[in-house]
Amino acid sequence: MLVLFDIDGTLIVSGRAGIRGMNRSFERLFGVPGAIDDVPTAGRTDRAIASEALLRAGQPADEPAITRVRDAYLTDLRVALADAASVPQGVLPGVAALLDELAREQVTVGLLTGNFEQAAAIKLGHFGLWHRFAFGAFGDHHVDRRSLVQVAVDTAIEAGHGPFEANRIIVIGDTPLDVDCAHAYGARAVAVATGPFSHEALAETGPAITVHSLAELNVRLIENL
């Protein structure tokens, strides 16, 4: 079994550090304040978010521009994480216990996130979780989140795990796009209502199970989905 975790709203809340950091980057680079404020972000890849914000700012959304934004953002993300801005930050309920149990049961775990890989490392490192994941699929790899499940599977195999049948792959996330990417691959989805979407809204997207927090999950429940 392969269990793939989203980051923001699933493992951690960062006080919108990603949005604050990328806004700072666009203002520094292009003089555009609040560039991300009206760009949909939930469940999308950083590459897609940066591309749309670049176009809205009248900039080309080509590879050099995305790389420039990414590199600036990695600096500004660290600043944003250091400044909690009076909003909650931390590891979400049940995360540590579930990761501990999965490790004890020798279940293969990885990341499936829209974050740029280095941004994922910065965020999870800030909260002491980065060392828990040996591989993953990140927003550097594709604009479309649907493509990331195959990337995660390939990376897991390269790391010496698998192979995995599609119905033995579990994608855990807090947005409809997490559920959608699992379904597109034939994997199973666990939706967790610790992000911007309600339990009811997530349940309507058809995951195998919807939980209020990861404190409701354990290995046996996941295995029996």
N, C-alpha and C positions, 0 to 999 in steps of 0.2 A: 504494500500500500504506500502511496505517495501523498503526503498532505502538503498543500501549498498555501501559504499565508499572504494575504494583503498586509500592508503596513498601517497606513493612516486610517484611523477609525476602527481598525481591527485589532492591531497589537498595541498601538499608542494613540494618544492625543497630544499634539505638539503646540497647541495654542495658535493654530493656523500659521505656523512658522514657515511652511512652504510658500504660502500665498504672500506673507509679509516679506519673505526673502526675495521672491521673484519680482514683486513690485519694486523693491529697492533696486534690484538689478536693472530693470527697465528704466527707472528714473535716472540711474547713474549713466547708463549707456546711451539712452535716446532722449532723455529729458521728458519722459512720459510718466506722470504720476498715476498710481492706481491702475496700471495696465492690465492687471489680472482680475480686478474687481468684478467685471461683467463677463468674464470668460468662464464657461462651465468647467469645473474641475473634478467633480466627484466621480471617481472610477476611471478617469482618463489618464493617459500617459503624459509625463512631463514633456515629451517630444511634441505631442499633439497640442498641449496647452501653450507651450512656447511658440509653436508655429502659428497658432491662431492669434496670439498676442502680437507677434511680429507683424502679421498682415494688418491687424487693426491699427498698429502704430505706423503703417506706411513703409515697413521694411520688408526686404525679401526674406521668405521663410526657407532659405537654402541651408545647406550643411554648414558653411562657415558662420552664418548668422546664428544658427542653433547652437553651435559649439561655443560661440562667443557668449551667448546668454547662459549656457550651462556653466561655463567656467566662472563667470561673474556670480552666478547664483550659488555656487558651492561656497564661496566666501560669505555671501550675504545670508545664506541659510544658517551658518554658524553664529552669526551675529543675532539673527532672529531667535534662535534657540536659547541663546544666552539671555535674551530679554523676554521674559515671560509675558510682558505687556498686560499683566493683571488678568490673564486668561488661563484656564487649567492646562496643565501639562502632566503627562505621566503614562505609565504602563496601565493598560486597561484591566478590569477585573477578570481573573481566571487565567490570564495569559501565562504567567510563570508556572502555575500548577499544571496546566495542560501541556506545556512544553516539557516539563519534567517527566510527566507520565509518558508522553510519546517517546522520550529518550530512553526511559526504563524499558519500554516495550520494544525498543529498537525499530520504531517506525521511521521511515525516511521522511524528513521534513525539508522544505525549501521555501523560498519566497517567490511570489508572483505579484509584482507591484508595478505601478506606473511610474514610480520614482526613477530618476537617473540612478545608476548603480552607486556612484559615489555619494549621491544625496541620501540614498537608503543607508549606506554605511554611516554617514554623519548622524542621521536621525536615530537609527537603532543603537549606534555607539553612544550617543548622548544618554540613552536610557538603559544602557547595559545589556542590550539584546543582540547586538550584531554577531557576537561569537556563537550564538545558537544556530546559525544558518551557514552551511558550508557552500551552498550554491543557490541560484535563483534565476529568474527572468525579470528584466528591468526595462524601464522606459527608454533606454538607449536603443534597444533592439528593434522596436517597431512603433509606429504611430498607433496602430490598432491593437487594443488589449487582447482581442481574440487570438492573435498570433502568438501570444506569450506562453500559452500552455505548452505548445510544441517546443518552444525554446526551453522551458523549464524541464520538460521530460528529457530533451537531448542533453541538457547540462547535468541532470541527475545521472544519466547513463555514463557520461564522460567522467563523473565523479565515482563511478564504480557501483552504482545502484541500478536496480531494475533488471530486465525491462518491466514495464507496467501496462496491464490492460487498462483501457480507458475508464472502465467502471470501477477500477481500484485507485483512481486518482480523485482526490478531494480538494476542491478549491474553497477556501474560507475567506469571505470578504463581507464588506458592509454596504455595498452598493449593487443596484441592478446590473451594472456592467460586469461585476465579479461573477454573478450568477450566469449572465449571458455568455461570458467567455468559457465557463465550464461546460455549459450546454452545447456550445458550438463545437467543442472537442469530443463530446460524449462522456465527459467526466461528471461527477456529482458535485453539487454546490451546497455549502453551508452558509447561510446568511446570518449575520450577527448585527443586531440593532444598536450598536454602540457608535455609529456614525450619523450622517445627516438624514437617514431614512428610517421611518418607523418600522416596527415589527410587522404591522399590517401591510404596509407598502412592499416590504421585502417578500413577505409570504406570497403576495400576488404574482411574483415573478417566477414561482415554481421551483424553489430550491428543494433539495431532499429534506431539509429541516431548517427552521428559522429559530434562533435563540435570542434572548434579550442580552446575554453577554456570554463570553467564553467560559465563564464559571459553570454554565449549564452543560458543558461538553466533557466527555471522557473518551478514552480509547474504545471501549466496548460500544458505546453509542455510535461513534464514527464508523467502526467496522461493520455495524449492522444497518447502515443507511441503505 
